[in-house]
Amino acid sequence: MYYKRLTILFCFIFSLNIFSTFAQEDLLNELDDLVKKDKDSTKNNDGGETNFELPAFKTLKIGNLQSTKVADKGDLFLIVSHRFGPLKDGFDTFLGLDLANTKIELLYSFFDGLQFSISRESFEKTIAFASKVRLKRQSNSFPLNLTAYGTMNINAELSNSRFTNYTLKDEDRFSYALQFLASRRFSKNFSLELAPTYVRENLQILDETFEANHNQFALGIGGRLKLSKRISFNAEYVHNFNRHENSIFYNPYTFGVDIETGGHVFQLLFTNAQSTNEPGYISNAGGDIAFGFNIVRVF
């Protein structure tokens, strides 16, 4: 009787494992279908056929830096981002894991080539609204993917207690960023992007920035190197041309890996920026490296 029950239990567990394997494979195939539908063709004016390349990047961000990928019409994305504390604190903060900045973002595309998002980040209790529009896709007749991105951030954490000789105004809570993104898929394994950027901060603390630079210009560069069917290495760097040499902030950098699973993309990364919003990480990145991750789920 004991062996009979053991045999039944083994068969049950084995059947669950088979079901889980096929379910995971179905989800992986679903993710591939989402990518494949980006690769299509159209007839051009002279009667020829324009063949579009696959997206240069698999998801909407390289790490912190926006990619040229735009959500397809009708797609709903849930993006959860964590940035932990500095690794240098060691086991006092469990390598920074005790200190977490969390951002939750909902993103939807109502129209083809146009997406909108709203997010809440615990860093400075920031609420952000953003949109991205596809301008041009890489094809056999055009060499680049071109995208424009804009965001408005509202700092809900500011209080008059931080300032002794200044009274906060409502507009001081606002910051903005505009980016022109240009990428190229050079091969099935390698993609590169340039991101000229404009950042506007209505309020700056001179003890931190040394001098007021409300309008800032920056240039970002990022790339993706495919390591296997489901894993890629990503890296990015943004140079802020208006940062004073005595500022306590640094130019942001990020590197890590993308891991694709069924319907999800996990981005495991290391960065010197706590914020994941453009005005935050481009203007106010610290000098200490920290671990973080993004989880991207499309519905």
Residue pairs with C-beta under 8 A, 6 or more apart in sequence:
23 262
24 261
24 262
25 262
26 262
27 261
27 262
27 263
28 230
28 260
28 261
28 262
30 262
30 263
31 260
31 261
31 262
31 263
34 72
34 75
34 298
35 54
35 55
35 58
36 54
37 72
38 52
38 54
38 55
38 72
39 52
39 53
39 54
40 52
41 49
41 50
41 51
41 52
42 49
42 50
42 52
43 49
43 50
44 50
44 141
50 139
50 140
50 141
51 139
51 140
52 137
52 138
52 139
53 137
53 138
53 139
53 145
53 185
54 185
54 188
55 68
55 69
55 145
55 185
56 67
56 68
56 69
56 138
56 145
56 183
56 184
56 185
56 191
56 192
56 193
56 224
57 67
57 68
57 69
57 183
57 191
57 193
57 224
58 69
58 224
58 232
58 258
58 260
58 265
59 67
59 69
59 258
59 265
59 267
59 294
59 296
60 66
60 67
60 69
60 70
60 71
60 77
60 79
60 107
60 132
60 296
61 67
61 267
61 294
62 193
62 222
62 223
62 224
62 234
62 235
62 236
62 254
63 222
63 234
63 235
63 236
63 254
63 255
63 256
63 267
63 269
63 271
63 294
64 236
64 252
64 254
64 271
64 273
64 276
64 281
65 193
65 195
65 220
65 222
65 236
65 238
65 254
66 132
66 147
66 149
66 179
66 181
66 195
66 278
67 181
67 183
67 193
67 222
68 134
68 145
68 146
68 147
68 181
68 182
68 183
68 193
69 147
70 109
70 113
70 114
70 115
70 132
70 133
70 134
70 147
71 77
71 107
71 108
71 109
71 115
71 298
72 109
72 112
73 109
73 110
73 111
73 112
74 109
75 108
75 109
75 298
75 299
76 106
76 107
76 108
76 298
76 299
77 105
77 106
77 107
77 108
77 117
77 296
77 297
77 298
77 299
78 104
78 105
78 106
78 107
78 296
78 297
78 299
79 103
79 104
79 105
79 106
79 107
79 119
79 294
79 295
79 296
79 297
80 102
80 103
80 104
80 105
80 294
80 295
81 102
81 103
81 104
81 105
81 121
81 276
81 292
81 293
81 294
81 295
82 100
82 101
82 102
82 103
82 292
82 293
82 294
83 100
83 101
83 123
83 271
83 273
83 274
83 275
83 276
83 290
83 292
84 95
84 96
84 97
84 99
84 100
84 101
84 290
84 291
84 292
85 93
85 96
85 97
85 98
85 99
85 100
85 290
86 93
86 96
86 286
86 288
86 289
86 290
87 95
87 96
87 288
87 289
87 290
87 291
88 288
88 289
89 95
89 96
89 99
93 99
95 291
96 290
96 291
97 291
100 122
101 121
101 122
101 123
101 274
101 275
101 276
102 121
102 122
103 119
103 120
103 121
103 122
103 123
103 276
103 277
104 119
104 120
105 117
105 118
105 119
105 128
106 117
106 118
106 119
107 115
107 116
107 117
108 115
108 116
108 117
109 115
109 116
110 116
113 133
113 134
114 131
114 132
114 133
114 134
115 131
115 132
115 133
116 129
116 130
116 131
117 128
117 129
117 130
117 131
118 127
118 128
118 129
118 130
119 127
119 128
119 130
119 277
120 126
120 127
120 128
121 127
121 128
121 275
121 276
121 277
121 280
123 274
123 275
123 276
123 277
123 280
124 155
124 156
124 157
124 158
124 275
124 280
125 155
125 156
125 157
126 153
126 154
126 155
126 156
126 157
126 275
126 277
126 280
127 153
127 154
127 156
128 151
128 152
128 153
128 154
128 277
129 151
129 152
130 149
130 150
130 151
130 152
131 149
131 150
131 151
132 147
132 148
132 149
132 150
133 147
133 148
133 149
134 145
134 146
134 147
135 146
135 147
135 148
136 142
136 144
136 145
136 146
137 145
138 144
138 145
138 183
138 184
138 185
143 184
144 182
144 183
144 184
145 181
145 182
145 183
145 184
145 185
146 180
146 181
146 182
147 180
147 181
147 182
147 183
148 178
148 179
148 180
148 181
149 177
149 178
149 179
149 181
150 176
150 177
150 178
150 179
151 176
151 177
151 277
151 278
151 279
152 174
152 175
152 176
153 174
153 175
153 176
153 177
153 277
153 278
153 279
153 280
154 173
154 174
155 173
155 174
155 175
156 173
158 168
158 172
158 173
158 203
159 168
160 167
160 168
162 205
168 203
171 202
172 202
172 203
173 202
173 203
174 202
175 199
175 200
175 201
175 202
175 279
175 280
175 283
176 199
176 200
176 279
177 197
177 198
177 199
177 200
177 277
177 278
177 279
177 282
178 197
178 198
179 195
179 196
179 197
179 198
179 220
179 278
180 195
180 196
180 197
181 193
181 194
181 195
182 193
182 194
182 195
183 191
183 192
183 193
183 194
184 191
184 192
184 193
185 191
186 192
188 226
189 225
189 226
190 223
190 224
190 225
190 226
191 223
191 224
192 221
192 222
192 223
193 220
193 221
193 222
193 223
194 219
194 220
194 221
195 219
195 220
195 221
195 222
195 238
196 217
196 218
196 219
196 220
197 217
197 218
197 219
197 220
197 238
197 278
197 282
198 215
198 216
198 217
198 218
199 215
199 216
199 217
199 218
199 240
199 278
199 279
199 282
199 283
200 214
200 215
200 216
200 279
201 214
201 216
201 279
201 283
202 214
204 212
204 213
204 214
206 212
208 247
208 248
208 249
208 284
209 243
209 244
209 247
209 248
209 249
210 244
210 246
210 247
211 244
213 242
213 243
213 244
215 242
216 240
216 241
216 242
216 243
216 282
216 283
217 240
217 241
217 242
218 238
218 239
218 240
218 241
218 242
218 282
219 238
219 239
219 241
220 236
220 237
220 238
220 239
220 282
221 236
221 237
221 238
222 234
222 235
222 236
222 237
223 234
223 235
223 236
224 232
224 233
224 234
224 258
225 232
225 233
225 234
226 232
227 233
227 257
230 259
230 260
230 261
231 257
231 258
231 259
231 260
232 257
232 258
233 255
233 256
233 257
234 254
234 255
234 256
234 257
234 258
234 267
234 269
235 253
235 254
235 255
235 256
236 253
236 254
236 255
237 251
237 252
237 253
237 254
238 251
238 252
238 253
238 281
238 282
239 251
240 251
240 282
240 283
243 249
243 251
243 283
249 283
249 284
249 285
249 286
250 272
250 285
250 286
250 287
251 285
252 271
252 272
252 273
252 281
252 282
252 285
253 271
253 272
254 269
254 270
254 271
254 273
255 269
255 270
255 271
256 267
256 268
256 269
256 270
257 267
257 268
257 269
258 265
258 266
258 267
259 265
259 266
259 267
259 268
260 266
263 297
263 298
264 295
264 296
264 297
265 294
265 295
265 296
266 293
266 294
266 295
266 296
267 293
267 294
267 295
267 296
268 291
268 293
269 291
269 292
269 293
269 294
270 289
270 290
270 291
270 292
271 281
271 285
271 289
271 290
271 292
272 285
272 286
272 287
272 288
272 289
272 290
273 280
273 281
273 284
273 285
273 286
274 280
274 281
274 285
274 286
274 290
275 281
275 284
275 285
276 294
